[in-house]
């Protein structure tokens, strides 16, 4: 199932209101159960984020083929990698 523009906007808006990565992850997983969700630290990824909102980088996950990979195409996205950026000290 592709990720719609309305879903992306809603996810971005929700992320802008969260400080806690665990709370954001749990809330969005419950709201969008049809998407696969992965969470990590932003330093774990080398790809440019699809979008950034609040303290989070959003990467689109394409797991339609044999191997999961990051994609920039919402039509191919089957999930989200939610990467929390660390604040500078």
PEKAPE-V153121 format. One record per residue. N is the residue number from 1. NEAR is the number of other ideal C-beta (glycine too) atoms within 10 Angstrom. Layout:
# PEKAPE-V153121
N;NEAR + N;NEAR
This chain:
# PEKAPE-V153121
1;9 + 2;10 + 3;23 + 4;12 + 5;8 + 6;8 + 7;18 + 8;18 + 9;12 + 10;14 + 11;22 + 12;15 + 13;11 + 14;17 + 15;23 + 16;13 + 17;11 + 18;19 + 19;10 + 20;11 + 21;18 + 22;10 + 23;11 + 24;23 + 25;18 + 26;13 + 27;15 + 28;21 + 29;15 + 30;9 + 31;12 + 32;17 + 33;9 + 34;9 + 35;18 + 36;15 + 37;16 + 38;15 + 39;18 + 40;14 + 41;12 + 42;17 + 43;10 + 44;11 + 45;14 + 46;6 + 47;14 + 48;10 + 49;18 + 50;20 + 51;14 + 52;16 + 53;20 + 54;16 + 55;18 + 56;25 + 57;22 + 58;18 + 59;22 + 60;24 + 61;21 + 62;17 + 63;15 + 64;12 + 65;8 + 66;5 + 67;7 + 68;15 + 69;12 + 70;16 + 71;19 + 72;13 + 73;11 + 74;14 + 75;10 + 76;16 + 77;26 + 78;17 + 79;19 + 80;26 + 81;22 + 82;23 + 83;22 + 84;23 + 85;15 + 86;9 + 87;7 + 88;4 + 89;3
